[in-house]
Amino acid sequence: MPFDLYMVIGVIILALAIPSAMSAWIDKRAPRISALLILGGGGLIIYAVRAKPGGYRWAEVPEAFVTVVGHYFF
């Protein structure tokens, strides 16, 4: 279960990095915050994939979201 949580948090952080990077690129600024978000989110995803026995397949990522939402919110 904690590997699913790490995967979900990493994907959400990476999703938040995209608008930040686009905003920095449009304003012609250095994307410092988005770079940190990409490193943090990517690190969480890599940790979850390597630490979970058997790793993750693409089809298991939505299942991880459902599991985490169901466990922590309901």
Sequence and secondary structure as in RCSB ss.txt:
>XXXX:A:sequence
MPFDLYMVIGVIILALAIPSAMSAWIDKRAPRISALLILGGGGLIIYAVRAKPGGYRWAEVPEAFVTVVGHYFF
>XXXX:A:secstr
 HHHHHHHHHHHHHHHHHHHHHHHHHTT   HHHHHHHHHHHHHHHHHHHHSTT   TTHHHHHHHHHHHHHH 
